[in-house]
């Protein structure tokens, strides 16, 4: 947390650990975003306060399904986003973000 912002580390689709992840990619995206929401809530923010997201996928083929789930959580006023394909260890995606602390002036999206 710094200057009214929350900076998260990368969240992955782990439920209780790397060996406990949803079976489908859609489920993994949902779990990752839910994990991100938990971190933000613990820091005094929420998904509605996210202003920047960095997403790391392991295949370009995942982008369409990722976008479909992403819009369910972030709607039409999506935060700025960078999405890249990389090699990850034991997971299919990772998401990190910057959010405004709840109660602070929101940045226009």
C-alpha positions as CSV (number, residue, x, y, z in Angstrom):
1,X,0.0,0.0,0.0
2,X,1.4,3.4,-0.9
3,X,-0.1,6.9,-1.5
4,X,-3.7,5.6,-1.5
5,X,-3.0,2.7,-3.9
6,X,-2.8,-1.1,-3.3
7,X,-0.2,-3.0,-5.4
8,X,-0.8,-6.7,-5.4
9,X,1.6,-9.5,-6.2
10,X,0.6,-12.0,-8.8
11,X,-2.3,-14.1,-8.0
12,X,-2.7,-17.7,-9.4
13,X,-5.6,-20.1,-9.6
14,X,-4.6,-22.0,-6.5
15,X,-7.4,-22.9,-4.0
16,X,-5.3,-24.2,-1.2
17,X,-2.0,-24.8,-3.1
18,X,-0.6,-25.6,-6.5
19,X,-2.0,-29.1,-6.4
20,X,-5.5,-27.7,-5.7
21,X,-6.7,-25.7,-8.8
22,X,-9.9,-25.8,-10.8
23,X,-9.9,-28.3,-13.7
24,X,-11.1,-25.9,-16.4
25,X,-9.4,-22.8,-17.7
26,X,-12.6,-20.8,-17.0
27,X,-12.6,-22.0,-13.4
28,X,-8.9,-21.1,-13.1
29,X,-9.6,-17.6,-14.3
30,X,-12.5,-17.3,-11.8
31,X,-10.4,-18.6,-9.0
32,X,-7.5,-16.2,-9.8
33,X,-9.8,-13.2,-9.8
34,X,-11.5,-14.4,-6.6
35,X,-8.0,-14.7,-5.0
36,X,-7.2,-11.2,-6.2
37,X,-10.5,-9.9,-4.8
38,X,-9.5,-11.5,-1.4
39,X,-6.1,-9.8,-1.4
40,X,-7.7,-6.4,-2.3
41,X,-10.4,-6.7,0.4
42,X,-7.7,-7.5,3.0
43,X,-5.9,-4.3,2.0
44,X,-9.0,-2.2,2.1
45,X,-9.9,-2.1,-1.6
46,X,-12.0,-4.1,-4.1
47,X,-12.2,-5.2,-7.7
48,X,-14.3,-2.1,-8.3
49,X,-11.3,0.1,-7.3
50,X,-8.8,-1.6,-9.7
51,X,-7.1,0.9,-12.1
52,X,-4.5,-1.3,-13.8
53,X,-4.1,-5.1,-14.4
54,X,-1.2,-7.1,-15.7
55,X,-2.3,-10.6,-16.9
56,X,0.1,-13.4,-17.8
57,X,-1.3,-16.3,-19.9
58,X,0.5,-19.3,-21.1
59,X,-1.1,-19.5,-24.6
60,X,-2.7,-17.0,-27.0
61,X,-5.5,-19.5,-27.3
62,X,-6.6,-18.6,-23.8
63,X,-7.3,-14.9,-24.6
64,X,-10.9,-15.3,-25.8
65,X,-12.0,-17.3,-22.8
66,X,-10.1,-15.1,-20.4
67,X,-11.8,-12.0,-21.9
68,X,-15.2,-13.6,-21.5
69,X,-14.7,-14.2,-17.8
70,X,-12.9,-10.9,-17.2
71,X,-15.8,-8.8,-18.4
72,X,-18.1,-10.5,-15.9
73,X,-16.0,-9.1,-13.1
74,X,-14.9,-5.8,-14.6
75,X,-17.9,-4.9,-16.8
76,X,-17.7,-2.2,-19.4
77,X,-15.6,0.2,-17.3
78,X,-12.5,-2.0,-17.5
79,X,-9.2,-0.9,-15.9
80,X,-6.2,-0.4,-18.0
81,X,-4.7,-3.8,-18.9
82,X,-1.6,-5.5,-20.2
83,X,-1.9,-9.1,-21.2
84,X,1.1,-11.1,-22.3
85,X,1.9,-14.8,-22.9
86,X,4.7,-16.3,-20.9
87,X,5.9,-19.6,-19.5
88,X,4.6,-20.1,-15.9
89,X,5.5,-22.8,-13.4
90,X,2.5,-25.1,-12.7
91,X,-0.2,-22.6,-13.5
92,X,-2.0,-21.4,-16.6
93,X,-2.3,-17.7,-15.7
94,X,-1.3,-15.1,-13.2
95,X,-2.9,-11.7,-12.5
96,X,-1.5,-8.7,-10.6
97,X,-3.1,-5.2,-10.2
98,X,-3.0,-1.7,-8.8
99,X,-6.1,-0.5,-7.1
100,X,-7.3,2.6,-5.3
101,X,-7.9,2.2,-1.5
102,X,-11.6,2.3,-0.7
103,X,-12.6,5.8,0.5
104,X,-9.9,7.5,-1.6
105,X,-10.8,9.5,-4.7
106,X,-11.2,7.1,-7.5
107,X,-9.2,7.5,-10.7
108,X,-11.3,7.8,-13.8
109,X,-11.4,4.6,-15.8
